[in-house]
Amino acid sequence: MDTGCVVVLVTAPGEEKAAEIGRALVEEGLAACVNVLSQVRSIYRWQEKVEDEREVMMIVKTRADAFERLRAKVVSLHPYTCPEIIALPVVDGSADYLSWLGSSVR
């Protein structure tokens, strides 16, 4: 089943920046909902060095057809040079929730 919806994962350096980005996405109709999860520990390779940092994870719910605009907005607000912005397809879900999600995104 193709729902036309995606969940987008975005990391940020802290809760305030994540809330700023999340609020902008919802206010501009690019996302129906953004969850901000604190205390994510990220271990990754960056510029030939292994990093171990505390970050915040945003779980963004939107429609697939809004993803490009959402990505551009995140990039414009994000302090990272190379922010994580990964879209995962929603293959199924509560019909009422998916209907609300679809109607909440412009």
Backbone as a printed PyTorch tensor [residue, N CA C, xyz], in Angstrom:
tensor([[[ 0.8420, -1.1830,  0.0000],
         [ 0.0000,  0.0000,  0.0000],
         [ 0.8830,  1.2420,  0.0000]],

        [[ 0.6990,  2.1350, -0.9360],
         [ 1.4320,  3.3960, -0.9800],
         [ 0.5780,  4.4690, -0.3380]],

        [[ 1.0260,  4.9800,  0.8040],
         [ 0.2500,  5.9810,  1.5330],
         [ 0.5130,  7.3950,  1.0350]],

        [[ 1.6220,  7.5890,  0.3150],
         [ 2.0040,  8.9280, -0.1120],
         [ 2.6380,  9.7360,  0.9940]],

        [[ 2.9050,  9.0880,  2.1200],
         [ 3.4900,  9.7710,  3.2750],
         [ 4.9040,  9.2760,  3.5300]],

        [[ 5.7020, 10.1270,  4.1430],
         [ 7.0540,  9.7480,  4.5480],
         [ 7.3100, 10.2340,  5.9710]],

        [[ 8.2160,  9.5360,  6.6330],
         [ 8.7630,  9.9580,  7.9160],
         [10.1850, 10.3950,  7.6220]],

        [[10.5370, 11.5860,  8.0730],
         [11.8570, 12.1460,  7.7900],
         [12.6290, 12.2430,  9.1020]],

        [[13.8380, 11.6870,  9.1120],
         [14.7160, 11.7730, 10.2710],
         [15.7020, 12.9150, 10.0690]],

        [[15.8050, 13.7660, 11.0770],
         [16.7250, 14.9060, 11.0310],
         [17.3710, 15.0200, 12.4040]],

        [[18.6950, 15.0820, 12.4620],
         [19.3670, 15.3340, 13.7280],
         [19.7140, 16.8110, 13.8250]],

        [[19.8330, 17.2840, 15.0710],
         [20.1720, 18.6820, 15.3280],
         [21.0710, 18.7370, 16.5640]],

        [[21.7890, 19.8470, 16.7440],
         [22.7280, 19.9310, 17.8560],
         [22.0780, 20.0810, 19.2280]],

        [[20.8240, 20.5040, 19.2870],
         [20.1710, 20.6840, 20.5750],
         [18.6810, 20.8810, 20.4260]],

        [[17.9670, 20.8610, 21.5680],
         [16.5160, 20.9370, 21.5490],
         [15.9970, 22.2670, 21.0140]],

        [[16.6570, 23.3630, 21.3390],
         [16.1690, 24.6670, 20.8760],
         [16.2190, 24.7750, 19.3510]],

        [[17.3110, 24.3490, 18.7600],
         [17.4270, 24.3950, 17.2980],
         [16.4220, 23.4340, 16.6650]],

        [[16.2640, 22.2480, 17.2420],
         [15.2930, 21.2910, 16.7160],
         [13.8810, 21.8560, 16.8000]],

        [[13.5480, 22.4980, 17.9130],
         [12.2130, 23.0890, 18.0690],
         [12.0100, 24.2240, 17.0660]],

        [[13.0400, 25.0220, 16.8370],
         [12.9470, 26.1110, 15.8560],
         [12.6560, 25.5520, 14.4590]],

        [[13.4040, 24.5280, 14.0770],
         [13.2050, 23.9140, 12.7570],
         [11.8320, 23.2490, 12.6820]],

        [[11.4820, 22.4820, 13.7050],
         [10.1990, 21.7870, 13.7190],
         [ 9.0200, 22.7420, 13.6530]],

        [[ 9.0790, 23.8080, 14.4180],
         [ 7.9910, 24.7900, 14.4040],
         [ 7.8450, 25.4160, 13.0200]],

        [[ 8.9680, 25.7620, 12.3930],
         [ 8.9200, 26.3640, 11.0560],
         [ 8.2960, 25.3980, 10.0550]],

        [[ 8.6470, 24.1210, 10.1360],
         [ 8.0960, 23.1300,  9.2100],
         [ 6.5870, 22.9970,  9.3630]],

        [[ 6.1120, 22.9760, 10.6030],
         [ 4.6710, 22.8400, 10.8400],
         [ 3.9410, 24.1390, 10.4820]],

        [[ 4.4880, 25.2770, 10.9010],
         [ 3.8370, 26.5560, 10.6090],
         [ 3.7090, 26.8070,  9.1070]],

        [[ 4.7050, 26.3780,  8.3390],
         [ 4.6800, 26.6000,  6.8930],
         [ 3.9440, 25.4970,  6.1300]],

        [[ 3.3720, 24.5440,  6.8530],
         [ 2.6020, 23.4880,  6.2090],
         [ 3.4450, 22.4530,  5.4950]],

        [[ 4.7180, 22.3720,  5.8420],
         [ 5.6030, 21.3850,  5.2210],
         [ 5.5900, 20.0530,  5.9630]],

        [[ 5.1040, 20.0730,  7.2020],
         [ 5.0050, 18.8590,  8.0190],
         [ 3.7190, 18.9180,  8.8240]],

        [[ 3.1360, 17.7590,  9.0810],
         [ 1.9560, 17.6790,  9.9300],
         [ 2.3580, 17.6780, 11.3950]],

        [[ 3.4970, 17.0630, 11.6840],
         [ 3.9330, 16.8810, 13.0690],
         [ 5.4400, 16.6670, 13.0920]],

        [[ 6.0790, 17.1880, 14.1330],
         [ 7.5050, 16.9490, 14.3530],
         [ 7.6830, 16.5380, 15.8130]],

        [[ 8.2520, 15.3650, 16.0280],
         [ 8.6140, 14.9260, 17.3790],
         [10.0770, 15.2590, 17.5970]],

        [[10.4000, 15.7780, 18.7820],
         [11.7840, 16.0830, 19.1300],
         [12.1880, 15.1390, 20.2610]],

        [[13.1390, 14.2710, 19.9660],
         [13.6350, 13.3060, 20.9450],
         [15.0040, 13.7680, 21.4350]],

        [[15.1270, 13.9680, 22.7250],
         [16.4000, 14.4530, 23.2600],
         [17.3290, 13.2930, 23.6090]],

        [[18.5720, 13.6500, 23.8150],
         [19.5910, 12.7010, 24.2720],
         [19.8460, 11.5340, 23.3390]],

        [[20.0210, 11.8330, 22.0700],
         [20.4450, 10.8240, 21.1120],
         [21.9690, 10.8610, 21.0720]],

        [[22.5870,  9.7280, 21.1450],
         [24.0380,  9.6580, 21.0390],
         [24.3860,  9.2080, 19.6340]],

        [[25.1280, 10.0360, 18.9170],
         [25.4900,  9.7460, 17.5300],
         [26.9760,  9.4620, 17.4270]],

        [[27.3050,  8.3280, 16.8440],
         [28.6950,  7.9490, 16.5870],
         [28.8320,  7.8520, 15.0810]],

        [[29.7090,  8.6490, 14.5140],
         [29.8070,  8.7370, 13.0560],
         [31.2130,  9.1750, 12.6420]],

        [[31.5160,  8.9530, 11.3760],
         [32.7910,  9.3920, 10.8230],
         [32.5630, 10.7060, 10.0900]],

        [[33.3710, 11.7030, 10.4270],
         [33.2860, 13.0070,  9.7770],
         [34.6970, 13.5390,  9.5790]],

        [[35.0440, 13.8320,  8.3500],
         [36.3610, 14.3600,  7.9800],
         [37.4830, 13.4870,  8.5420]],

        [[37.3460, 12.1790,  8.2620],
         [38.3530, 11.1700,  8.6220],
         [38.5450, 10.9760, 10.1230]],

        [[37.5820, 11.4080, 10.9260],
         [37.6670, 11.2380, 12.3720],
         [36.3440, 10.6530, 12.8720]],

        [[36.4340,  9.7260, 13.8150],
         [35.2260,  9.1760, 14.4200],
         [34.7670, 10.1270, 15.5200]],

        [[33.5360, 10.5760, 15.4020],
         [32.9420, 11.5070, 16.3560],
         [31.9580, 10.7630, 17.2510]],

        [[31.7770, 11.2450, 18.4640],
         [30.8390, 10.6770, 19.4320],
         [30.1800, 11.8670, 20.1230]],

        [[28.9650, 12.2080, 19.6760],
         [28.3180, 13.4520, 20.1120],
         [26.8970, 13.2130, 20.6010]],

        [[26.4320, 14.1000, 21.4560],
         [25.0250, 14.1450, 21.8480],
         [24.2900, 15.0160, 20.8440]],

        [[23.1780, 14.5340, 20.3530],
         [22.3540, 15.2820, 19.4180],
         [20.8950, 15.1050, 19.8090]],

        [[20.0450, 15.7370, 19.0520],
         [18.5980, 15.6110, 19.2040],
         [18.0700, 15.0630, 17.8830]],

        [[17.1100, 14.1510, 17.9590],
         [16.5200, 13.5750, 16.7540],
         [15.1280, 14.1550, 16.5460]],

        [[14.8730, 14.5830, 15.3200],
         [13.5330, 15.0090, 14.9450],
         [12.9260, 13.9270, 14.0670]],

        [[11.6890, 13.5740, 14.3690],
         [10.9290, 12.6550, 13.5310],
         [ 9.8160, 13.5020, 12.9170]],

        [[ 9.9040, 13.6800, 11.6080],
         [ 9.0230, 14.5950, 10.8930],
         [ 8.0540, 13.7760, 10.0430]],

        [[ 6.7550, 14.0510, 10.1670],
         [ 5.7460, 13.3640,  9.3600],
         [ 5.2250, 14.3180,  8.2890]],

        [[ 5.2980, 13.8840,  7.0340],
         [ 4.8860, 14.7280,  5.9260],
         [ 4.4260, 13.8650,  4.7580]],

        [[ 4.0190, 14.5240,  3.6910],
         [ 3.6800, 13.8230,  2.4500],
         [ 4.9310, 13.7460,  1.5820]],

        [[ 5.0260, 12.6960,  0.7850],
         [ 6.1800, 12.5190, -0.1020],
         [ 6.3140, 13.6730, -1.0820]],

        [[ 5.1890, 14.2170, -1.5450],
         [ 5.2650, 15.3070, -2.5210],
         [ 5.7240, 16.6400, -1.9110]],

        [[ 5.8370, 16.7080, -0.5970],
         [ 6.3340, 17.9200,  0.0730],
         [ 7.7890, 17.7810,  0.5040]],

        [[ 8.3780, 16.6020,  0.2740],
         [ 9.7240, 16.3440,  0.7950],
         [10.7840, 17.3170,  0.2750]],

        [[10.8050, 17.6030, -1.0010],
         [11.8470, 18.4950, -1.5460],
         [11.7780, 19.8770, -0.9080]],

        [[10.5690, 20.4130, -0.7320],
         [10.4140, 21.7230, -0.0910],
         [10.8140, 21.6540,  1.3740]],

        [[10.4730, 20.5510,  2.0400],
         [10.8550, 20.3590,  3.4330],
         [12.3720, 20.2950,  3.5670]],

        [[12.9950, 19.5270,  2.6910],
         [14.4560, 19.4140,  2.7440],
         [15.1180, 20.7750,  2.5650]],

        [[14.6510, 21.5560,  1.6130],
         [15.2270, 22.8860,  1.3810],
         [15.0770, 23.7740,  2.6090]],

        [[13.9260, 23.6940,  3.2790],
         [13.7030, 24.5110,  4.4770],
         [14.6340, 24.0830,  5.6010]],

        [[14.7710, 22.7700,  5.8010],
         [15.6810, 22.2740,  6.8470],
         [17.1010, 22.7600,  6.5750]],

        [[17.5670, 22.6140,  5.3550],
         [18.9270, 23.0520,  4.9980],
         [19.0970, 24.5460,  5.2730]],

        [[18.0800, 25.3470,  4.9720],
         [18.1890, 26.7980,  5.1630],
         [18.2550, 27.1940,  6.6330]],

        [[17.7090, 26.3800,  7.5360],
         [17.6790, 26.7030,  8.9580],
         [18.7290, 25.9710,  9.7850]],

        [[19.3270, 24.9430,  9.2150],
         [20.1880, 24.0310,  9.9780],
         [21.6150, 24.5510, 10.0830]],

        [[22.2190, 24.4340, 11.2630],
         [23.5980, 24.9080, 11.4220],
         [24.6680, 23.9590, 10.8740]],

        [[24.3360, 22.6940, 10.6270],
         [25.3290, 21.7390, 10.1450],
         [25.6330, 21.9680,  8.6630]],

        [[26.8640, 21.6890,  8.2730],
         [27.2630, 21.7270,  6.8740],
         [26.5650, 20.6350,  6.0740]],

        [[26.4040, 19.4730,  6.7030],
         [25.8250, 18.3000,  6.0340],
         [24.7840, 17.6660,  6.9680]],

        [[23.5940, 18.2860,  7.0930],
         [22.6120, 17.7350,  8.0310],
         [22.0230, 16.4130,  7.5510]],

        [[21.7110, 15.5650,  8.5160],
         [21.0010, 14.3210,  8.2150],
         [19.5590, 14.6720,  7.8730]],

        [[19.1360, 14.2940,  6.6830],
         [17.7440, 14.4580,  6.2520],
         [17.4130, 13.2100,  5.4420]],

        [[16.7660, 12.2500,  6.0830],
         [16.5120, 10.9570,  5.4630],
         [15.0170, 10.6780,  5.4680]],

        [[14.4280, 10.4470,  4.3040],
         [13.0040, 10.1440,  4.1910],
         [12.7950,  8.6360,  4.0920]],

        [[11.8750,  8.1370,  4.8980],
         [11.4990,  6.7220,  4.8870],
         [10.0260,  6.6190,  4.5220]],

        [[ 9.6720,  5.7460,  3.5950],
         [ 8.2680,  5.6440,  3.1980],
         [ 7.4010,  5.0560,  4.3100]],

        [[ 6.1990,  5.5630,  4.4320],
         [ 5.2100,  4.9920,  5.3410],
         [ 4.4010,  4.0020,  4.5020]],

        [[ 4.5310,  2.7320,  4.8120],
         [ 3.8900,  1.7110,  3.9900],
         [ 2.4540,  1.4320,  4.4130]],

        [[ 2.1120,  1.7430,  5.6510],
         [ 0.7530,  1.5350,  6.1290],
         [ 0.6110,  2.2480,  7.4610]],

        [[-0.6170,  2.3880,  7.9290],
         [-0.8590,  3.0410,  9.2080],
         [-2.3360,  3.2210,  9.4510]],

        [[-2.6470,  3.8560, 10.5420],
         [-4.0270,  4.1580, 10.8850],
         [-4.6240,  5.0580,  9.8050]],

        [[-5.7410,  4.6570,  9.2480],
         [-6.3730,  5.4270,  8.1730],
         [-6.7090,  6.8420,  8.6310]],

        [[-7.2130,  6.9960,  9.8480],
         [-7.5540,  8.3220, 10.3560],
         [-6.3120,  9.1950, 10.4920]],

        [[-5.2360,  8.6200, 11.0200],
         [-3.9930,  9.3910, 11.1860],
         [-3.4200,  9.7930,  9.8300]],

        [[-3.3710,  8.8700,  8.9040],
         [-2.8200,  9.1750,  7.5830],
         [-3.6570, 10.2140,  6.8540]],

        [[-4.9590, 10.1690,  7.0480],
         [-5.8380, 11.1760,  6.4540],
         [-5.5440, 12.5470,  7.0490]],

        [[-5.4170, 12.6110,  8.3690],
         [-5.0710, 13.8710,  9.0390],
         [-3.7240, 14.3850,  8.5540]],

        [[-2.7280, 13.4890,  8.4930],
         [-1.3890, 13.8730,  8.0280],
         [-1.4730, 14.4780,  6.6280]],

        [[-2.1270, 13.7840,  5.7340],
         [-2.2300, 14.2490,  4.3550],
         [-2.9100, 15.6040,  4.2440]],

        [[-3.9370, 15.8330,  5.0380],
         [-4.6630, 17.1020,  4.9510],
         [-3.9570, 18.2370,  5.6910]],

        [[-3.0080, 17.9060,  6.5600],
         [-2.2950, 18.9310,  7.3330],
         [-1.1180, 19.5370,  6.5830]],

        [[-0.6510, 18.8590,  5.5440],
         [ 0.5030, 19.3360,  4.7690],
         [-0.0180, 20.0410,  3.5210]],

        [[ 0.5430, 21.2260,  3.2560],
         [ 0.0940, 21.9940,  2.0730],
         [ 0.9610, 21.7160,  0.8750]]])
